[in-house]
Amino acid sequence: MDVWRQAGRFRGRSQVTTWLLALARNKALSALRRWSTEELDDKAVAAIEDPQGNPEVTIQNRQTSEILLSCLTQLSPPHREVIDLVYYHEKSIDEVADITGVPQNSVKTRVFYARRRIAELMSAQGIERAIV
């Protein structure tokens, strides 16, 4: 909104992107100046939830990750490849098809069977409803 309101102030002495960045910088600095530096009281601190969980949850997550990694190594190379590209490199089905040189439907099929195999392997390790 400020860009729209202050558009009349742009004089063309710099690039538009430079002017926009200066405007954004000044907005950020103004927001920082308004930011309260008051310390939280003990009650407010106690109400803040720890996103990391407790040590037990951390250990369980680490163990689940190790089991998942072990399960991934048991997949066939084509299945492991599509899982790696889709979930770890965040590629779309179209991108995976271009990268691997296989049709999109084949990529979808490989992802489906790889996920099913991972769920079976995770279940055998005692982890139900593995989400991949």
N, C-alpha and C positions, 0 to 999 in steps of 0.2 A: 504494500500500500504506500509505503514511503517513497518508493521509486516513482510511482504514479504522481504522488503529491509534489515531489521535488523535481519532476521532469523539466520544469521551466528553468531550473537553476543550472541545468547542463549547458555549458557554453561551447563545447566542442574543442576545448584546448587540449583534451586528452582523448584516449579511446573510451568508448562506452564502458567496456569491461573494467577499465581503471577507475572510472567514476563510480561504477556499481560496487567495486571492492572497497573503495573509500567510504561509501555510504554504509555498507555492511559493517565495516570496521568501526565506524563511529557509533552505529547502533549497539554493537557489542560492548564497546567501552562505556556507553551510557548505561547499559544494563548492568555491567560490573560495578559501576559506581553506586547504583541503587541497591545492589545485593547486600543484604544484612550480614554483618560480621558477628552477630550475637552468637554466643555459645549455646549449645543445646543443654537442657537440663537432663538429669538422670532419667526421668520418666520418658522423655522424648527419645533418648538414646536407646532405652530398653524396648521401645516400640518399633524400632527399625529392625527389619528382618534381615538376617544374614543370608545372602544369596548362595553362599558356598555350602550351606547345610552344616551338619555336625561331622566330626571325624569319621563316625561310622558310615554315614552316607557317602563321604568322600572315598573311603576304602571300597565300599560296594560299587561305586561308579568306576573306580579304577579296575577292579576285578572284572566287571562287565566289559569294559573296554578291551582288556587283555583277552577275554574269551572271544569277543567279537573279532579281534585281529586274528586270533587262531582260526576262527571259522572262515574268515576271508581267505586265508592261505590255502584252505581246503577246496576252494572253488576252482572250476576249470579256468584256464587263462582267459577265454572270451567272456565268461561271466564276471570274473574278477575285474577285467578291464572296464566293462560297462558300469559296474558298481563304483569303481574308482572315479571314472569320469563324471558320472551323474551325481554322486553324493559327496565326494571329496573335492572335486574340481568344479562342481556346480554347473555342469554343462547341460544344455537342453538335449532332448532326444534328437532333434535335427543336427545339433552340433556333434553329438556322439556319432551319428550316422556319417557325417562328413569326415570326422577324424578317423573312424575305423574302416570306412569304405564299405559298409554293409547297409542294406535298406533300413528305413526307419522302423518298419514292422519287426524286423529281425532284432533291432536294438530293444524294442519294447518287450519282445518275447524273452530275450536274454535277461533283461532286468527282472521280469516276472519270475523266471525260473531261478535266478540267482537269489532273489529275496526269499523265495520259498525254501531253497536249500539252506540259506543262512538261518531261517526260522527253525528248520529241522535240527540243524547242528547246535543252535543255541538251546533248544528244548532238551536235547540230549545232555547238555551241560547243566541242566536244571534251571534255565532261564526261560520262562514262558512269555509268550507274546512279544518276541523280539521285534523291535521296530527298526527297520533299516531304511 
